[in-house]
Amino acid sequence: MMYLMVVVGGAGYFLGPIVGAAVGVVLPEWLRDVPGVANWYLPMFGAAVVVLMVWLPDGLLSIPDRIRAKRAAREASAVRTATAQKIGAAT
């Protein structure tokens, strides 16, 4: 469970294990209190962890880095498109 907390938070980040521990403790307890889910909270917690690892393999703290990378890629694409249009208009 401790290794899971490190991976969920983000092993390459200073606060990753702390965030992972918060999620690893709070999420199962929260799922246990949801009406109609009391018997299914462990499988649902496991599914949530699997989904998290598929979409965020570097942990929860990688979200800002992923957003910055997408923004940079979008800006670079816009610059390439503008440059290509200028070159096309010049010829």
C-alpha distances in whole Angstrom, upper triangle without the diagonal:
4,5,5,6,9,10,10,12,14,14,18,18,19,17,14,11,13,14,10,9,12,11,8,10,13,13,12,14,17,17,17,20,22,25,25,21,20,20,18,16,13,15,16,12,11,15,14,11,14,17,15,15,18,20,18,17,17,15,16,18,20,22,25,26,26,28,30,30,32,34,35,36,38,40,41,42,44,46,46,48,50,51,52,54,56,57,58,60,61,63
4,5,5,6,9,10,11,12,12,15,15,15,14,12,9,11,12,9,8,11,11,9,10,14,14,14,16,19,19,20,23,24,28,28,24,23,23,22,19,16,18,19,15,14,18,16,13,16,18,16,15,19,21,18,17,16,14,16,17,19,21,24,24,25,27,29,29,31,33,34,35,37,39,40,41,43,45,45,47,49,50,51,53,55,56,57,59,60,62
4,5,5,6,9,10,11,9,13,14,15,14,11,9,12,13,9,10,13,13,10,13,16,16,16,19,21,21,22,25,26,29,29,25,25,25,23,20,17,18,19,15,14,17,16,12,14,17,15,13,17,18,16,14,13,12,14,16,17,20,22,22,23,26,27,27,29,31,32,33,35,37,37,38,41,42,43,44,47,48,48,51,52,53,54,57,58,59
4,5,5,6,9,10,10,14,14,16,14,11,9,12,11,8,9,12,10,8,11,14,13,13,16,18,17,19,22,23,26,26,22,22,22,19,17,14,15,15,12,11,13,12,9,11,13,11,10,14,16,13,12,12,10,12,14,16,18,21,21,21,24,26,26,27,30,31,31,33,35,36,37,39,41,41,43,45,46,47,49,51,52,53,55,56,58
4,5,5,6,8,9,13,12,13,11,8,6,8,8,4,5,8,7,6,9,11,11,12,15,16,17,18,21,22,25,26,22,22,23,20,17,15,17,16,12,12,15,13,10,13,15,12,12,16,16,14,13,12,9,11,12,14,16,19,20,20,23,24,25,26,28,30,30,32,34,35,36,39,40,41,42,44,46,47,49,50,51,52,55,56,57
4,6,5,6,5,9,9,10,9,6,4,8,8,6,7,10,10,9,12,15,15,16,18,20,20,22,25,25,29,30,26,26,26,24,21,19,20,19,16,15,17,15,12,14,16,13,12,16,16,13,12,10,8,10,11,13,15,18,18,19,21,23,23,25,27,28,29,31,33,33,35,37,38,39,41,43,44,45,47,49,49,51,53,54,56
4,6,5,5,9,10,12,12,8,7,11,10,7,10,12,11,10,14,16,15,16,19,20,20,22,25,25,29,29,25,25,26,23,20,18,18,18,15,14,15,13,10,11,13,10,8,12,13,10,8,7,6,9,10,11,14,16,16,17,19,21,21,23,25,26,26,29,31,31,32,35,36,37,38,41,41,42,44,46,47,48,50,52,53
4,6,8,11,11,13,11,8,8,10,8,5,8,10,8,8,12,13,12,14,16,17,17,20,22,22,25,26,22,23,23,21,18,16,16,15,12,12,13,10,7,10,11,7,7,11,11,9,8,8,5,6,9,10,12,15,15,15,18,20,20,21,24,25,26,27,30,31,31,34,35,36,37,40,41,42,44,46,47,48,50,51,53
4,7,9,8,10,8,4,5,7,5,4,7,9,8,9,12,13,13,15,17,18,19,21,23,23,27,28,24,25,26,23,20,19,20,18,15,15,16,13,11,13,14,10,10,14,13,10,10,8,5,5,6,9,11,13,14,15,17,18,19,21,23,24,25,27,28,30,31,33,34,35,37,39,40,41,43,45,46,47,49,51,52
4,6,6,8,8,4,7,9,8,7,11,12,12,13,16,17,17,19,21,21,22,25,27,27,30,31,28,28,29,26,23,22,22,21,18,17,18,16,13,14,15,11,10,13,13,9,8,5,4,6,6,7,10,12,12,13,16,17,17,19,21,22,23,25,27,27,29,31,32,33,35,37,38,39,41,43,44,45,47,48,50
4,6,8,9,6,7,10,10,9,12,14,14,14,17,19,19,21,23,24,25,27,29,30,33,34,30,30,31,28,25,23,24,23,20,19,20,18,15,16,17,14,12,15,15,12,10,7,7,10,9,10,13,15,14,15,18,19,19,21,24,24,25,27,29,29,31,33,34,35,37,39,39,41,43,44,45,47,49,50,51
4,7,9,7,9,12,12,12,15,17,17,18,20,22,22,24,26,27,28,30,32,32,36,37,33,34,34,31,28,27,27,26,23,22,23,21,18,19,19,16,14,17,17,13,11,8,9,11,9,9,13,13,12,14,17,17,17,20,22,21,23,25,26,26,29,31,31,32,35,36,37,38,41,42,42,44,46,47,49
4,6,5,8,10,10,11,13,15,15,17,19,20,21,23,25,25,27,29,31,31,35,36,32,33,34,31,28,27,27,26,23,23,24,21,18,20,20,16,16,18,17,14,13,9,9,10,7,8,12,12,11,14,16,16,17,20,21,21,23,25,26,27,29,31,31,33,35,36,37,39,41,42,43,45,47,48,49
4,6,7,8,10,11,13,14,16,17,19,20,21,24,25,25,27,29,31,32,35,37,33,33,35,32,29,28,29,28,24,24,26,23,20,22,23,19,19,22,21,17,16,13,12,12,10,12,15,14,14,17,19,19,20,23,24,24,26,28,29,30,32,34,34,36,38,39,40,42,44,45,46,48,49,50,52
4,6,5,6,9,10,11,12,14,16,17,18,20,22,22,24,26,27,28,32,33,30,30,32,30,26,25,27,25,22,22,24,21,18,21,21,17,18,21,20,16,16,13,11,10,8,11,13,13,14,17,18,19,20,23,24,24,26,28,29,30,32,34,35,36,38,40,41,42,44,45,47,48,50,51,53
4,5,5,6,8,10,11,12,14,15,16,18,20,21,22,24,26,26,30,31,28,28,29,27,24,22,24,22,19,19,20,17,15,17,18,14,14,17,16,13,13,10,7,8,6,9,12,13,13,15,17,18,19,21,23,24,25,27,29,30,31,33,34,36,37,39,40,42,43,45,46,47,49,51,52
4,6,5,6,9,10,10,12,14,15,17,18,19,21,23,24,26,29,30,27,27,28,26,22,21,22,21,18,18,20,17,15,17,18,15,15,18,18,15,14,12,10,10,10,13,15,17,17,19,21,22,23,25,27,28,29,31,32,33,35,37,38,39,41,43,44,45,47,49,50,51,53,54,56
4,5,5,6,9,10,11,12,14,16,17,18,20,22,23,24,28,30,26,26,28,26,22,21,23,22,18,19,21,18,16,19,20,17,17,21,20,17,17,15,12,11,11,14,16,17,18,20,21,23,24,26,27,28,30,32,33,34,36,38,39,40,42,44,45,46,48,49,51,52,54,55,57
4,5,5,6,8,10,10,12,14,16,16,18,20,21,22,26,27,24,24,26,24,20,20,21,19,16,17,19,15,14,17,17,14,15,18,17,14,15,13,9,8,8,12,13,14,16,17,19,20,22,23,25,26,28,29,31,32,34,35,37,38,39,41,42,44,45,47,48,50,51,53,55
4,5,5,6,8,10,10,12,14,15,16,18,20,21,25,26,22,22,23,21,18,17,18,17,13,14,16,13,11,14,15,11,12,16,16,13,13,12,8,8,9,12,14,16,17,18,20,22,23,24,26,27,28,30,32,33,34,36,38,39,40,42,43,45,46,48,49,51,52,54,56
4,5,5,6,8,10,11,13,14,16,17,19,20,24,25,22,21,23,21,17,16,18,17,14,15,17,15,13,16,17,15,15,19,19,16,17,15,12,12,13,16,17,19,21,22,23,25,26,28,29,31,32,34,35,37,38,40,41,43,44,46,47,48,50,52,53,54,56,58,59
4,6,5,6,8,10,11,12,14,16,17,18,22,24,20,20,22,20,17,16,19,17,14,16,17,15,13,17,18,15,16,20,19,17,18,17,13,11,13,16,17,18,21,22,23,25,26,27,29,31,32,33,35,36,38,39,41,42,44,45,47,48,49,51,53,54,55,57,59
4,5,5,5,8,10,10,11,14,15,16,20,21,18,18,20,18,14,14,15,14,10,12,14,11,10,14,14,11,13,17,16,14,15,15,11,10,12,15,15,18,20,20,21,24,25,25,27,29,30,31,33,35,36,37,39,41,42,44,45,46,48,50,51,52,54,56,57
4,6,6,7,9,11,11,13,15,16,20,21,17,17,18,16,13,11,14,13,9,11,13,11,9,13,14,12,14,17,17,16,16,16,12,12,14,17,18,20,22,22,24,26,27,28,30,32,33,34,36,37,38,40,42,43,44,46,48,49,50,52,54,54,56,58,60
4,6,6,7,9,11,11,13,15,19,20,17,16,17,16,13,12,15,14,11,13,15,13,13,16,17,16,17,21,21,19,20,19,16,15,17,20,20,23,25,25,26,29,30,31,33,35,36,37,39,40,41,43,45,46,47,49,51,52,53,55,56,57,59,61,63
4,6,5,6,9,10,11,13,16,18,15,15,17,16,12,13,15,13,11,14,15,13,13,17,17,15,18,21,20,19,20,20,16,15,17,20,20,22,24,25,25,28,30,30,31,34,35,36,38,39,40,42,44,45,46,48,50,51,52,54,55,56,58,60,62
4,5,5,6,9,10,11,14,16,13,13,15,13,9,10,12,10,7,11,12,9,10,14,14,13,15,18,18,17,18,19,15,14,17,19,19,21,24,23,24,27,28,28,30,33,33,34,36,38,39,40,42,44,44,46,48,49,50,52,54,54,56,58,60
4,5,5,6,9,10,13,14,11,10,12,10,6,7,10,9,6,9,12,10,11,14,15,15,17,19,20,19,20,21,18,17,20,22,22,25,27,26,28,30,31,32,34,36,36,37,40,41,42,43,46,47,47,49,51,52,53,55,57,57,59,61,63
4,5,5,7,9,12,14,11,10,12,12,8,10,13,12,10,13,15,14,14,18,19,18,20,23,23,22,24,24,20,19,22,24,24,27,29,29,30,32,34,34,36,38,39,39,42,44,44,45,48,49,50,51,53,54,55,58,59,60,61,64,65
4,5,5,7,10,12,10,10,13,12,9,11,14,11,10,14,15,13,14,18,18,17,20,22,22,21,23,24,20,18,21,24,23,25,28,27,28,31,32,32,34,36,37,37,40,42,42,43,46,47,47,49,51,52,53,55,57,58,59,61,63
4,5,5,9,10,7,7,10,8,5,8,10,8,8,11,12,11,13,16,16,16,19,21,21,21,23,24,20,19,22,24,23,26,29,28,28,32,33,32,34,37,37,37,40,42,42,43,46,47,47,49,52,52,53,55,57,57,59,61,63
4,6,8,9,7,5,8,8,5,8,11,10,10,13,14,14,16,18,19,19,22,24,24,24,26,27,23,22,25,27,27,30,32,31,32,35,36,36,38,40,41,41,44,46,46,47,50,51,51,53,55,56,57,59,61,61,63,65,66
4,6,9,8,6,10,11,9,12,14,13,13,16,17,16,18,21,21,21,24,26,26,26,28,29,25,23,26,29,28,30,33,32,33,36,37,37,38,41,42,42,44,46,46,47,50,51,52,53,56,56,57,60,61,62,63,66,67
4,6,6,7,10,10,9,12,14,11,12,16,16,15,18,20,20,20,23,25,25,25,27,28,25,23,26,28,27,29,32,31,31,35,36,35,37,40,40,40,42,45,44,46,48,50,49,51,54,54,55,58,59,59,61,63,65
4,6,7,10,11,10,14,15,13,15,18,18,18,21,23,22,23,26,27,27,28,30,32,28,27,30,32,30,33,36,34,34,38,39,38,40,43,43,43,45,48,47,48,51,52,52,54,57,57,57,60,62,62,63,66,67
4,6,8,8,10,13,13,12,15,17,17,17,20,22,21,23,26,27,27,28,30,32,29,27,31,32,31,34,36,35,35,39,40,38,40,44,43,43,46,48,47,49,52,52,52,54,57,57,58,60,62,62,63,66,67
4,6,5,6,9,10,9,11,13,13,14,17,18,18,20,22,23,24,25,27,28,25,24,28,29,28,31,34,32,33,36,37,36,38,41,41,41,44,46,45,47,50,50,50,52,55,55,56,59,60,60,62,64,65
4,6,6,9,11,10,11,14,15,15,18,20,20,21,24,25,26,27,28,30,26,25,29,31,30,33,35,34,35,38,39,38,40,43,43,43,46,48,48,49,52,53,53,55,58,58,59,61,63,63,64,67,68
4,6,8,9,10,12,13,14,16,18,19,20,22,24,25,26,27,28,30,27,27,30,32,31,34,36,35,36,40,40,39,42,44,44,44,48,49,49,50,53,54,54,56,58,58,60,62,64,63,65,68,69
4,6,6,6,9,10,11,12,14,16,16,18,20,21,23,24,25,27,24,24,27,29,28,31,33,32,33,36,37,36,38,41,41,41,44,46,45,47,50,50,50,53,55,55,56,59,60,60,62,64,65
4,6,5,6,9,10,10,12,14,15,16,18,20,21,22,23,24,21,21,24,26,25,29,31,29,31,34,34,34,36,39,39,39,42,44,43,45,48,48,49,51,53,53,55,57,59,59,61,63,64
4,5,5,6,9,10,11,12,14,15,17,18,20,20,21,23,20,20,23,25,25,28,30,29,30,34,34,34,36,39,38,39,42,43,43,45,48,48,49,51,53,53,55,57,58,59,61,63,64
4,5,5,6,9,10,10,12,14,15,16,18,19,20,22,20,20,24,25,25,28,30,28,30,33,33,32,35,38,37,38,41,42,42,44,46,47,47,50,51,51,53,56,56,57,59,61,62
4,5,5,6,9,10,10,12,14,15,16,18,19,21,18,18,22,23,22,26,27,26,27,30,31,30,33,35,35,35,38,40,39,41,44,44,44,47,49,49,50,53,54,54,56,59,60
4,5,5,6,9,10,10,12,14,16,16,17,18,16,15,19,20,20,24,25,24,25,29,29,29,31,34,33,34,37,38,38,40,43,43,44,46,48,49,50,52,54,54,56,58,59
4,5,5,6,9,10,11,12,14,15,15,17,15,16,19,20,21,24,25,24,26,29,29,29,31,33,33,34,37,38,38,40,43,43,43,46,48,48,49,52,53,53,55,58,58
4,5,5,6,8,10,11,12,14,14,17,15,16,19,20,20,23,24,22,24,27,27,27,30,32,31,32,35,36,36,38,40,40,41,44,45,45,47,50,50,50,53,55,56
4,5,5,6,9,10,11,11,13,15,13,12,16,17,16,20,21,20,21,25,25,24,27,29,29,29,33,34,34,36,38,39,39,42,43,44,45,48,49,49,51,53,54
4,5,5,6,9,10,10,10,12,10,11,14,15,15,19,20,19,21,24,24,24,27,28,28,29,32,33,33,36,38,38,39,42,43,43,45,47,48,49,51,53,54
4,5,5,6,9,10,10,13,11,13,16,16,17,20,21,19,21,24,23,23,26,28,27,29,32,32,32,35,37,37,38,41,42,42,44,46,47,47,50,52,53
4,5,5,6,8,10,13,11,12,15,15,14,18,19,17,19,22,21,21,24,26,25,26,29,30,30,32,34,34,35,38,39,39,41,44,44,45,47,49,50
4,5,5,5,7,9,8,8,12,11,11,15,16,14,16,19,19,19,22,24,23,24,27,28,28,31,33,33,34,37,38,38,40,42,43,44,46,48,49
4,6,5,5,8,7,9,12,11,12,16,16,14,17,20,19,19,22,24,23,25,28,28,28,31,33,33,34,37,38,38,40,43,43,44,46,48,49
4,6,6,10,10,12,15,13,13,17,17,14,17,20,18,18,21,23,22,23,26,27,26,29,31,31,32,35,36,36,38,40,41,41,44,46,47
4,6,9,9,10,13,11,10,14,14,11,13,16,15,15,18,20,19,20,23,24,24,26,28,28,29,32,33,33,35,38,38,39,41,43,44
4,5,5,7,9,7,8,11,11,9,12,15,14,14,17,19,18,20,23,23,24,26,28,29,30,32,33,34,36,38,39,40,42,44,45
4,6,9,10,9,10,14,13,11,15,17,15,16,20,20,20,22,25,25,25,28,30,30,31,34,35,35,37,39,40,41,43,45,46
4,7,8,6,9,11,10,10,13,15,14,16,18,19,19,22,24,24,25,28,29,29,31,33,34,35,37,39,40,41,43,45,46
4,6,6,8,11,11,11,14,16,16,17,19,21,21,23,25,26,27,29,31,31,33,35,36,37,39,41,42,43,45,47,48
4,5,6,9,10,10,12,14,15,16,18,20,21,22,24,26,27,28,30,31,33,34,36,37,39,40,42,43,45,46,48
4,5,7,8,9,11,12,14,15,17,18,20,21,23,24,26,27,29,30,32,33,35,36,38,39,40,42,44,45,47
4,6,5,6,9,10,11,12,14,15,16,18,20,21,22,24,26,27,28,30,31,33,35,36,37,39,40,42,44
4,5,5,6,9,10,11,12,14,15,16,18,20,21,23,24,26,27,29,30,31,33,35,36,37,39,41,42
4,5,5,6,9,10,11,12,14,15,16,18,20,21,23,24,26,27,28,30,32,33,35,36,37,39,41
4,5,5,6,9,10,10,12,14,15,16,18,20,21,22,24,26,27,28,30,31,33,34,36,37,39
4,5,5,6,9,10,10,12,14,15,16,18,20,21,22,24,26,27,28,30,31,33,34,36,38
4,5,5,6,9,10,11,12,14,15,17,18,20,21,23,24,26,27,29,30,31,33,35,37
4,5,5,6,9,10,10,12,14,15,16,18,20,21,22,24,26,27,28,30,31,33,35
4,5,5,6,9,10,10,12,14,15,16,18,20,21,22,24,26,27,28,30,31,33
4,5,5,6,9,10,10,12,14,15,16,18,20,21,22,24,26,27,28,30,32
4,5,5,6,9,10,11,12,14,15,17,18,20,21,23,24,26,27,29,31
4,5,5,6,9,10,11,12,14,15,16,18,20,21,22,24,26,27,29
4,5,5,6,9,10,10,12,14,15,16,18,20,21,22,24,26,27
4,5,5,6,9,10,11,12,14,15,16,18,20,21,22,24,26
4,5,5,6,9,10,11,12,14,15,17,18,20,21,23,25
4,5,5,6,9,10,10,12,14,15,16,18,20,21,23
4,5,5,6,9,10,10,12,14,15,16,18,20,21
4,5,5,6,9,10,11,12,14,15,16,18,20
4,5,5,6,9,10,11,12,14,15,16,19
4,5,5,6,9,10,10,12,14,15,17
4,5,5,6,9,10,10,12,14,16
4,5,5,6,9,10,10,12,15
4,5,5,6,9,10,11,13
4,5,5,6,9,10,11
4,5,5,6,9,10
4,5,5,6,9
4,5,5,7
4,5,6
4,6
4
